Amino acid sequence: MNRRSLAKQGDSKSGGGCLILFGLVFAGMGLLFSVFLVRQLIADASTYQWTETLCQIQSVEIAVESQRDDPFRLTARYTYQIEGTTHESDRVSLQEKWSDDYEKLALQQRDWLGKDGVVCYVNPANPAESILRREPLMNGLFILLPLVFVAVGVGIVWLGIHTLRAKKRASLAGSAASLSGSLSKNPSGGRKAAMIFGLVFALVGAGVGVPMMLGPIQKMVGSRHWVATPCTVIWSRVLSHDSDDGTTYSVDIFYEYEFAGQKHRSNRYQFLSGSSSGRSGKAAVVRQFPAGSRQVCYVNPEIPEQAVIRPGITPMIFIALIPLVFLLVGLTVFWGAIRSGRKGPLGHRDAKPVATSLFSAEVAQSGEALVLAPGGSRTMKAGGCLIAALFWNGIVAVFLNEVIDGWKHGGVDWFLTLFLIPFVVIGAGLILGFFYQLLSLANPKPSLVLPGGPPRVGETLEVRWELQGRTSRVTRLTISLWGIESATYRRGTDTTTSHEVFLDLPIAEAVDEMDIRQGRAQVMLPDDLMISLKLPNNEIKYELRVSGDIPLWPDISDQYDLTLLPRRDNPV
């Protein structure tokens, strides 16, 4: 078999192919979120074409449903006139929204009730349709977040395609650096990719961290001068929030107080409230504020709708600093990439390559039997497939549930249904992949022993094997020695790592059940093989590959790293 004809096999193809697959998944999830955000943005933007009309507020109330995690909703009744006809409406916004922030709704309630008339927005095509509040178009900026995932995913796909093309060009032109020829050039270390990655990380950290910090920190500092006021607890409970990462908990205390002769309500326990693991700590807080008890809260004298039970700076402030980690990491990566580029491609030209042998002094003492361990864990493969399946299907399930609800209630969204089909198919494929890997865990496990220790160039390699498990299911077993050469080289500003399979040497093939269960085989190694070694930009490695055919079941496919030593008359 021609050695170079095996290029692009095994690891040679898997690198670019895995990049393409991962990039498609990454971009697909971002695209899915982007489509839903765009649809919502288009609907919100359409209200900016509606007619501004003065309306009279009849009532504004905050509805409370304690069984919900977001128990508050702003309700209003108002009237307006269009072409001499009086209309009445109770629609606040385009979509009914519930909230877990009572203070925000109370401030909006005060604003509407404090005016003789407020502006409402009337649909010119249907004057009976109106809303009191339009969503800010600035919310459309949130689409940038999933678009970052799309851009990164597309970039990864491009990198995978570029890698495959580069390997093909290198194979055809023979331009890849070879250990039998001159040393390959030094790589740039993906400087451009690191700069982009760092910049995106920094922008996300700044965009999320700064707004998250400023408002709560200002309130923390200002609340030290708020007025202590008696309040009555309406309810006090621990909320649980389920997610793929597990269940988290938060404190939910709803209370009522009177300030300047007016009754107010609030559900703010502390600033920067959030959920975290550990229910016992939240339960201990809740026990201090039982329903119906009289407590003390602190009220902003300038804005009585703002109140808090635990004022001042609390340890929760550190949560606001978490996004800054993204900023610091991003800036560090970005700056490091810039500095590495300043060294230029000639920075290591004078450095002499040092061959780092893959074998130690102990291994070099051949003669003792060597037991080989598989290079890849079947459990890890199954775990990786499970994580990918849970991540993908967990997100798709949110939108799939919306489709199912629509079908149940007769409101079929055909666009959403058709759009979700490929994502559901991919999710099903990931689940099947997990079960495939799960079934492979039950496969017989090969044990390989080299009686003579690590093999040497030009000598006989003896392999003994034993399959543990239900070997009767295996119809054919093959063992072969693979040699793989890796070379990193530069072409212009691009750095590429090429993998070539230069050796595929059959060692054993068994079809009889007894021979499959255990056996031994020998093969003479060629005199012109390169030894196992590793240079800064090049590597020669060997693997024993065991394949077993199992009808109607995942096949056996295991790899065992092998060290090839030099000839005895030519020690290194």
C-alpha positions in Angstrom: 0.0 0.0 0.0 1.3 3.4 -1.0 2.1 5.4 2.2 1.0 8.8 0.8 -2.2 7.4 -0.6 -3.4 7.1 3.0 -3.2 10.8 3.6 -6.5 12.3 4.7 -7.5 9.1 6.5 -8.1 8.9 10.3 -7.0 12.0 12.1 -6.2 13.7 8.9 -9.9 14.1 8.0 -11.3 14.2 11.5 -9.7 17.5 12.4 -11.4 19.6 9.7 -14.6 17.5 9.7 -15.0 18.0 13.5 -14.5 21.7 13.1 -17.1 21.9 10.4 -19.6 19.9 12.5 -19.0 21.9 15.6 -19.2 25.1 13.7 -22.5 24.2 12.2 -23.9 23.3 15.6 -22.6 26.6 17.1 -23.9 28.7 14.2 -27.2 26.8 14.1 -28.0 27.6 17.7 -27.2 31.2 17.2 -29.3 31.3 14.1 -32.2 29.8 15.9 -32.2 32.5 18.6 -31.6 35.2 16.0 -34.7 34.2 14.0 -36.9 34.4 17.0 -35.4 37.8 18.1 -35.8 39.2 14.6 -39.5 38.1 14.5 -40.1 39.8 17.8 -38.2 42.9 16.7 -40.3 43.1 13.5 -43.5 42.9 15.5 -42.3 45.6 17.9 -41.1 47.8 15.1 -44.5 47.7 13.4 -46.0 49.6 16.4 -43.8 52.6 15.6 -46.1 53.0 12.5 -49.1 53.3 14.7 -50.8 56.6 15.4 -49.9 58.5 18.6 -53.2 59.4 20.3 -53.9 61.1 23.6 -55.9 58.8 25.9 -57.4 59.1 29.3 -56.4 56.6 32.0 -59.3 55.2 33.9 -57.4 52.8 36.2 -54.0 51.3 36.6 -53.4 48.3 38.8 -50.8 45.7 39.4 -52.3 42.2 39.2 -50.7 39.6 41.6 -50.7 35.8 41.1 -48.7 34.4 43.9 -48.4 30.9 42.3 -46.2 32.3 39.6 -42.4 32.8 39.8 -43.1 36.1 38.0 -46.2 37.1 39.8 -46.8 40.7 38.8 -48.5 42.2 35.7 -49.5 45.8 35.0 -53.1 46.2 34.0 -54.8 49.4 32.8 -58.1 50.7 31.4 -58.1 53.7 29.2 -60.2 55.5 26.5 -59.3 57.4 23.4 -61.1 59.0 20.4 -60.5 58.3 16.7 -62.5 60.3 14.1 -65.1 61.1 16.7 -65.5 57.5 17.9 -64.6 56.7 21.5 -62.7 53.5 22.1 -61.9 51.7 25.3 -58.9 49.3 25.7 -57.1 47.4 28.4 -54.1 46.4 26.4 -50.8 47.6 27.9 -48.3 46.2 25.4 -48.2 44.1 22.3 -47.6 41.0 24.3 -48.9 40.3 27.8 -45.9 40.4 30.2 -45.4 39.2 33.7 -42.6 40.4 35.9 -40.8 39.5 39.1 -40.0 43.1 39.8 -42.8 44.9 41.5 -40.9 48.2 41.8 -40.6 48.6 38.1 -44.3 48.2 37.6 -45.1 50.5 40.5 -43.0 53.3 39.0 -44.9 52.9 35.7 -48.2 53.0 37.5 -47.3 56.2 39.3 -46.2 57.8 36.0 -49.5 57.0 34.2 -51.7 58.0 37.1 -49.9 61.3 37.7 -50.8 62.6 34.3 -54.1 64.1 32.9 -53.6 62.2 29.7 -51.0 59.9 28.3 -50.0 58.9 24.8 -51.3 55.6 23.5 -50.6 54.0 20.1 -53.4 53.1 17.8 -53.3 50.7 14.9 -54.4 52.8 11.9 -55.6 49.6 10.1 -57.7 48.7 13.1 -58.6 51.7 15.4 -60.0 49.4 18.1 -56.4 48.0 18.6 -54.1 50.1 20.8 -51.3 49.8 23.3 -50.0 52.1 26.0 -46.3 51.0 25.8 -44.0 50.3 22.9 -40.9 48.2 23.3 -37.7 50.2 22.8 -36.1 49.4 19.4 -32.8 49.4 21.3 -33.9 45.9 22.5 -33.0 44.8 19.0 -29.3 45.1 20.0 -29.8 41.8 21.9 -29.7 40.2 18.5 -26.0 40.9 18.5 -25.5 38.2 21.2 -26.7 35.2 19.2 -25.2 36.7 16.0 -21.8 36.5 17.8 -22.5 32.7 18.0 -23.4 32.6 14.4 -20.3 34.5 13.4 -18.1 32.3 15.6 -19.8 29.2 14.2 -19.3 30.3 10.6 -15.7 31.1 11.4 -15.2 27.6 12.7 -16.8 26.1 9.6 -14.5 28.2 7.4 -11.5 27.1 9.4 -12.5 23.5 9.0 -13.0 23.9 5.3 -9.7 25.8 5.0 -8.0 23.1 7.0 -9.2 20.3 4.7 -8.3 22.3 1.6 -4.9 23.1 3.0 -4.2 19.5 3.7 -5.3 18.5 0.2 -3.1 21.1 -1.4 -0.2 20.1 0.9 -0.7 16.4 0.0 -0.8 17.1 -3.7 2.0 19.5 -3.8 4.2 17.8 -1.3 4.7 21.0 0.5 4.1 19.8 3.9 7.2 19.7 6.0 8.5 16.2 6.4 10.8 14.8 9.0 12.8 13.2 6.2 13.4 16.7 4.7 13.9 20.1 6.1 12.2 21.3 9.3 8.9 23.1 9.0 8.5 26.7 9.7 7.3 28.1 13.0 3.5 28.6 13.4 2.0 31.9 14.3 -0.2 30.3 17.0 -3.5 31.4 15.6 -2.7 35.1 16.4 -5.6 36.5 14.4 -8.1 34.0 15.8 -6.9 34.8 19.3 -7.3 38.5 18.7 -10.9 38.0 17.5 -11.7 35.7 20.3 -10.3 38.1 22.9 -12.0 41.1 21.4 -15.4 39.3 21.4 -14.9 38.2 25.0 -13.9 41.7 26.1 -16.9 43.3 24.4 -19.4 40.9 25.9 -17.9 41.5 29.3 -18.0 45.2 29.0 -21.5 45.3 27.4 -23.0 43.0 30.1 -20.8 43.9 33.1 -21.0 47.7 33.1 -24.8 48.0 32.9 -25.1 45.2 35.5 -22.8 47.0 37.9 -23.7 50.7 37.7 -27.4 50.7 38.7 -27.3 48.3 41.6 -24.1 49.7 43.0 -25.6 53.2 43.0 -28.6 52.0 44.8 -26.5 50.1 47.3 -24.6 53.2 48.2 -27.6 55.5 48.2 -29.8 53.1 50.3 -27.6 53.8 53.4 -29.6 57.0 53.7 -33.0 55.6 53.1 -35.7 55.8 55.8 -36.3 52.8 58.1 -40.1 52.1 57.8 -42.3 49.4 59.4 -43.6 46.9 56.9 -45.8 43.8 56.8 -44.8 40.6 55.1 -47.4 39.4 52.6 -45.5 36.2 51.6 -42.1 34.8 52.2 -40.8 31.8 50.3 -37.9 30.1 48.5 -38.2 29.9 44.8 -36.6 27.1 42.8 -35.3 27.5 39.3 -34.7 24.4 37.2 -32.1 24.4 34.5 -29.7 22.0 32.7 -27.1 22.8 35.2 -29.3 21.8 38.1 -31.7 23.6 40.5 -30.9 27.0 42.0 -32.8 28.9 44.6 -33.7 32.5 45.5 -35.4 34.4 48.3 -38.8 35.9 47.4 -40.3 38.2 50.1 -43.3 40.4 49.2 -44.2 43.1 51.7 -46.4 46.1 52.2 -45.5 49.4 53.9 -46.9 52.9 54.3 -44.9 56.1 53.6 -46.1 59.7 53.7 -49.7 58.5 54.1 -49.6 56.3 51.0 -49.5 52.5 50.9 -46.8 50.8 48.8 -45.6 47.3 48.1 -42.2 45.9 47.1 -40.6 42.5 46.7 -37.0 43.6 46.9 -35.0 41.8 49.6 -31.6 43.1 48.5 -30.0 44.6 45.5 -28.6 42.3 42.9 -31.0 39.5 43.8 -30.4 36.3 42.0 -30.5 32.6 42.3 -27.8 30.2 43.4 -27.3 26.7 44.6 -27.9 25.8 48.3 -31.5 25.9 49.5 -30.7 25.8 53.2 -29.3 29.4 53.3 -32.3 30.8 51.5 -34.7 28.9 53.8 -33.0 30.3 56.8 -33.6 33.9 55.5 -37.2 33.1 54.7 -37.8 31.8 58.3 -36.7 35.3 59.6 -39.6 36.9 57.7 -42.7 34.8 58.1 -45.9 35.9 56.4 -47.9 38.3 58.4 -44.9 39.4 60.6 -44.0 43.0 61.1 -40.5 43.9 59.9 -38.4 46.9 59.0 -37.7 47.9 55.4 -35.8 51.0 54.1 -37.6 53.4 51.8 -36.2 55.9 49.3 -37.7 59.2 50.5 -37.5 60.7 47.0 -39.1 57.7 45.3 -41.3 55.9 47.9 -41.9 53.1 45.4 -38.4 52.0 46.0 -37.8 49.9 49.1 -35.4 47.2 50.3 -35.2 45.0 53.3 -31.4 44.6 53.3 -29.8 47.9 52.4 -26.2 48.8 51.7 -23.4 46.9 50.1 -23.8 43.1 50.4 -21.7 40.2 49.2 -23.9 39.9 46.2 -21.9 42.8 44.7 -19.4 40.2 43.6 -21.9 38.7 41.3 -21.9 42.0 39.4 -18.1 41.6 39.0 -18.4 38.2 37.2 -18.9 39.7 33.7 -15.7 41.6 34.3 -13.9 38.3 34.2 -14.9 38.1 30.6 -13.5 41.6 30.0 -10.2 40.8 31.7 -9.8 37.4 30.0 -10.7 39.0 26.6 -8.2 41.9 27.1 -5.5 39.5 28.2 -5.9 37.2 25.2 -6.2 40.2 22.9 -3.0 41.8 24.2 -1.2 38.5 24.3 -2.0 37.9 20.6 -0.7 41.4 19.7 2.5 40.9 21.6 3.1 37.5 20.0 2.7 39.1 16.6 5.3 41.7 17.4 7.9 39.0 17.6 7.4 38.3 13.9 7.9 35.1 12.1 11.6 35.3 12.6 11.5 35.3 16.3 12.6 31.7 16.7 14.7 31.3 13.6 17.9 30.8 15.6 16.2 28.2 17.9 17.6 24.8 17.3 14.9 22.0 17.1 15.3 19.5 19.9 13.9 16.0 19.2 11.9 15.0 22.2 11.6 11.3 22.2 8.3 9.8 23.2 10.0 7.1 25.2 11.7 7.5 28.6 14.8 5.8 29.9 12.7 3.2 31.6 10.8 2.4 28.4 14.0 2.2 26.4 15.0 -0.9 28.4 13.1 -3.2 26.2 12.8 -6.9 27.0 10.1 -6.6 29.7 6.5 -7.3 28.7 4.5 -4.1 28.1 0.8 -3.8 28.7 -0.9 -1.2 26.5 -3.8 1.0 27.5 -6.4 2.3 25.0 -5.8 5.9 23.9 -9.5 6.8 24.0 -12.1 6.2 26.7 -15.5 4.8 25.5 -17.1 6.4 28.6 -15.7 9.8 27.7 -17.1 9.5 24.1 -20.5 8.5 25.5 -20.4 11.4 28.0 -19.4 13.9 25.3 -22.4 12.8 23.1 -24.7 13.0 26.1 -23.6 16.6 27.0 -24.0 17.7 23.3 -27.5 16.0 23.1 -28.7 17.6 26.4 -27.3 21.1 25.4 -28.9 21.1 21.9 -32.2 19.4 22.8 -32.6 21.4 26.0 -32.6 24.7 24.0 -34.7 23.3 21.1 -37.2 21.9 23.6 -38.1 25.5 24.7 -39.3 26.4 21.2 -40.7 22.9 20.5 -42.9 23.3 23.5 -44.3 26.5 22.0 -45.1 24.7 18.8 -46.8 21.9 20.6 -48.9 24.3 22.7 -49.9 26.0 19.4 -51.1 22.7 17.9 -53.0 21.9 21.1 -54.9 25.2 21.1 -55.4 25.4 17.4 -53.0 28.2 16.8 -50.6 26.5 14.4 -47.4 28.5 13.6 -46.4 26.9 10.3 -43.2 29.0 10.0 -42.0 28.0 13.4 -43.0 24.4 12.8 -41.1 24.1 9.5 -38.1 26.1 10.8 -37.7 23.7 13.8 -37.7 20.5 11.7 -33.9 20.5 10.9 -33.1 21.4 14.5 -35.2 18.6 15.8 -33.6 16.2 13.3 -30.2 17.2 14.5 -31.3 16.7 18.1 -32.6 13.2 17.3 -29.3 12.4 15.6 -27.4 13.5 18.7 -29.6 11.3 20.9 -29.0 8.4 18.5 -25.3 9.1 18.7 -25.4 8.9 22.4 -27.2 5.6 22.4 -24.7 4.3 19.8 -21.8 5.2 22.1 -23.8 3.8 25.1 -24.2 0.5 23.3 -20.5 0.4 22.5 -19.7 0.4 26.2 -21.0 -3.2 26.3 -18.5 -4.3 23.6 -15.7 -6.7 24.5 -12.6 -4.9 25.7 -9.3 -5.8 24.0 -6.2 -6.2 26.2 -2.9 -6.0 24.3 0.5 -7.1 25.6 3.9 -6.8 23.9 6.0 -9.6 25.3 9.2 -8.1 24.1 8.5 -4.6 25.3 8.5 -1.6 23.1 9.3 -2.6 19.5 12.4 -1.5 17.6 13.0 -0.6 13.9 13.9 -3.6 11.8 12.9 -6.2 14.4 10.0 -8.4 15.0 6.9 -7.0 16.8 5.0 -9.6 18.7 1.4 -8.8 19.9 -0.7 -10.9 22.3 -4.4 -10.1 22.7 -7.3 -11.1 24.8 -10.9 -10.0 24.5 -12.9 -9.7 27.7 -16.7 -9.9 27.5 -19.1 -11.5 25.1 -16.6 -12.4 22.4 -19.1 -14.7 20.7 -20.7 -11.7 19.1 -17.5 -10.7 17.3 -17.3 -12.2 13.8 -14.0 -10.7 12.7 -11.0 -9.1 14.5 -8.2 -7.2 12.9 -5.1 -5.6 14.4 -2.8 -3.2 12.5 0.0 -0.8 13.1 -0.5 2.7 12.0 2.2 5.4 11.6 1.0 9.0 11.6 3.2 12.0 10.7 2.1 15.5 11.8 3.7 18.6 10.5 2.9 22.3 11.2 3.9 24.7 8.5 3.1 28.3 7.4 1.8 29.4 4.0 1.6 33.2 3.9 -0.1 34.3 7.1 -1.9 31.0 7.6 -0.7 28.2 9.9 -1.8 24.6 9.1 -1.2 21.3 10.8 -1.2 18.3 8.4 -1.6 14.7 9.5 -0.6 11.9 7.1 -0.9 8.2 7.6 2.3 6.8 6.2 2.0 3.3 7.5 -0.9 0.8 7.7 0.7 -2.6 8.4 -1.6 -5.5 9.0 -0.6 -7.6 12.0 -3.4 -10.1 12.7 -6.8 -11.1 11.4 -9.0 -13.6 13.2 -12.4 -15.0 12.2 -12.5 -18.1 14.5 -14.1 -17.6 17.9 -11.1 -19.0 19.8 -8.6 -16.9 17.8 -10.8 -13.8 18.3 -10.9 -14.4 22.1 -7.2 -14.6 22.5 -4.1 -15.1 20.3 -0.7 -13.9 19.3 0.8 -12.6 16.0 4.2 -11.3 14.8 5.2 -8.9 12.1 8.6 -7.8 10.9 9.0 -4.0 11.0 10.6 -2.4 8.0 14.2 -1.1 8.3 13.3 2.4 7.0 10.7 3.4 9.6 11.2 6.6 11.5 11.3 6.2 15.3 8.7 7.7 17.6 9.7 11.3 18.3 8.3 14.8 18.7 9.8 18.0 17.4 8.4 21.5 18.0 6.5 21.4 14.7 6.7 17.7 13.7 5.7 14.5 15.2 6.0 10.8 14.4 3.6 8.6 16.3 2.5 4.9 16.1 -0.8 3.3 17.0 -2.0 -0.3 17.3 -5.6 -0.2 16.0 -8.0 -2.9 16.9 -11.2 -3.3 14.9 -14.0 -5.9 15.6 -17.0 -6.5 13.5 -20.3 -7.1 15.4 -23.4 -7.6 13.4 -26.3 -5.2 14.2 -24.3 -3.6 16.9 -21.6 -0.9 17.2 -18.2 -2.3 16.1 -15.1 -2.4 18.2 -12.7 0.5 17.4 -9.9 1.1 19.8 -6.5 2.7 19.5 -3.4 2.0 21.5 -0.4 4.4 21.5 2.9 2.6 20.7 6.5 3.8 21.1 8.9 2.7 18.3 12.5 2.6 19.4 15.6 2.9 17.2 17.7 -0.1 16.1 19.9 -1.6 18.7 23.0 -0.8 16.7 21.9 2.8 16.4 20.9 4.1 19.9 19.6 7.6 20.5 
